[in-house]
Amino acid sequence: MRTSPALKRKGIASSLLRHIIEESLKCGYQRLSLETGSMDFFHPARKLYEKFGFAYCQPFSDYKADSNSVFMTKELKLISK
């Protein structure tokens, strides 16, 4: 996920991530996992994911450990209505 420089710091990435999480819950998903960069350029993205409850994890699916990648995951808890 990348926000246009002209629109940074306006909450767009948070809104998109919140939407993704909400839709994933509606679909009954139990976990969301992601891969992002390990370089300083990706630090704001990692902080955003941490803020939304993502934790660092091992590579998943077909990913292999790579010094350029960071893997994160979030357990989804269904919301009772």
C-alpha positions as a Markdown table, in Angstrom:
| # | Residue | x | y | z |
|---|---|---|---|---|
| 1 | Met | 0.0 | 0.0 | 0.0 |
| 2 | Arg | 1.4 | 3.4 | -0.9 |
| 3 | Thr | -0.1 | 6.8 | -0.6 |
| 4 | Ser | 0.5 | 9.6 | -3.1 |
| 5 | Pro | 3.0 | 12.1 | -1.7 |
| 6 | Ala | 0.4 | 14.9 | -2.1 |
| 7 | Leu | -2.1 | 13.0 | 0.1 |
| 8 | Lys | 0.2 | 11.7 | 2.9 |
| 9 | Arg | -0.7 | 12.3 | 6.5 |
| 10 | Lys | -4.4 | 12.6 | 5.7 |
| 11 | Gly | -5.4 | 9.2 | 7.1 |
| 12 | Ile | -5.9 | 7.5 | 3.7 |
| 13 | Ala | -3.7 | 4.5 | 4.4 |
| 14 | Ser | -5.5 | 4.0 | 7.8 |
| 15 | Ser | -8.9 | 4.2 | 6.2 |
| 16 | Leu | -7.9 | 1.7 | 3.5 |
| 17 | Leu | -6.4 | -0.7 | 6.0 |
| 18 | Arg | -9.5 | -0.4 | 8.3 |
| 19 | His | -11.7 | -1.1 | 5.3 |
| 20 | Ile | -9.6 | -4.2 | 4.4 |
| 21 | Ile | -9.9 | -5.5 | 8.0 |
| 22 | Glu | -13.6 | -4.9 | 8.1 |
| 23 | Glu | -14.3 | -6.6 | 4.8 |
| 24 | Ser | -12.1 | -9.5 | 5.9 |
| 25 | Leu | -14.1 | -9.9 | 9.0 |
| 26 | Lys | -17.3 | -9.9 | 7.0 |
| 27 | Cys | -15.9 | -12.7 | 4.8 |
| 28 | Gly | -15.1 | -14.7 | 7.9 |
| 29 | Tyr | -11.3 | -14.6 | 7.5 |
| 30 | Gln | -9.4 | -15.6 | 10.6 |
| 31 | Arg | -6.1 | -14.0 | 9.7 |
| 32 | Leu | -4.5 | -11.4 | 7.5 |
| 33 | Ser | -0.8 | -11.7 | 6.6 |
| 34 | Leu | 1.4 | -9.3 | 4.6 |
| 35 | Glu | 4.8 | -8.8 | 3.3 |
| 36 | Thr | 6.5 | -5.4 | 3.2 |
| 37 | Gly | 10.0 | -4.0 | 2.8 |
| 38 | Ser | 12.6 | -4.1 | 5.5 |
| 39 | Met | 14.3 | -0.9 | 4.5 |
| 40 | Asp | 13.9 | 2.5 | 6.2 |
| 41 | Phe | 11.6 | 3.7 | 3.4 |
| 42 | Phe | 9.0 | 1.2 | 4.6 |
| 43 | His | 9.2 | 2.2 | 8.3 |
| 44 | Pro | 6.0 | 4.2 | 8.2 |
| 45 | Ala | 4.1 | 1.3 | 6.7 |
| 46 | Arg | 5.4 | -1.1 | 9.4 |
| 47 | Lys | 4.3 | 1.4 | 12.1 |
| 48 | Leu | 0.9 | 1.6 | 10.5 |
| 49 | Tyr | 0.5 | -2.2 | 10.5 |
| 50 | Glu | 1.7 | -2.3 | 14.1 |
| 51 | Lys | -0.9 | 0.3 | 15.1 |
| 52 | Phe | -3.6 | -1.9 | 13.6 |
| 53 | Gly | -2.4 | -5.0 | 15.6 |
| 54 | Phe | -0.2 | -6.7 | 13.1 |
| 55 | Ala | 2.7 | -8.6 | 14.6 |
| 56 | Tyr | 6.0 | -9.8 | 13.0 |
| 57 | Cys | 6.0 | -13.4 | 11.9 |
| 58 | Gln | 7.9 | -15.9 | 9.8 |
| 59 | Pro | 7.4 | -16.1 | 6.0 |
| 60 | Phe | 4.1 | -17.6 | 5.0 |
| 61 | Ser | 2.7 | -19.3 | 1.9 |
| 62 | Asp | 5.4 | -19.5 | -0.8 |
| 63 | Tyr | 7.5 | -16.7 | 0.6 |
| 64 | Lys | 11.1 | -17.4 | 1.7 |
| 65 | Ala | 13.1 | -15.6 | 4.3 |
| 66 | Asp | 14.7 | -12.5 | 2.6 |
| 67 | Ser | 16.7 | -9.7 | 4.1 |
| 68 | Asn | 14.6 | -7.2 | 2.0 |
| 69 | Ser | 11.3 | -8.4 | 3.3 |
| 70 | Val | 9.4 | -8.3 | 6.6 |
| 71 | Phe | 6.3 | -10.5 | 7.3 |
| 72 | Met | 3.5 | -9.5 | 9.5 |
| 73 | Thr | 0.2 | -11.1 | 10.5 |
| 74 | Lys | -3.0 | -10.3 | 12.4 |
| 75 | Glu | -5.5 | -12.7 | 14.0 |
| 76 | Leu | -9.0 | -11.6 | 13.2 |
| 77 | Lys | -11.6 | -11.9 | 15.9 |
| 78 | Leu | -15.2 | -12.1 | 14.8 |
| 79 | Ile | -17.3 | -9.3 | 16.3 |
| 80 | Ser | -20.5 | -10.5 | 17.9 |
| 81 | Lys | -23.6 | -8.5 | 17.1 |
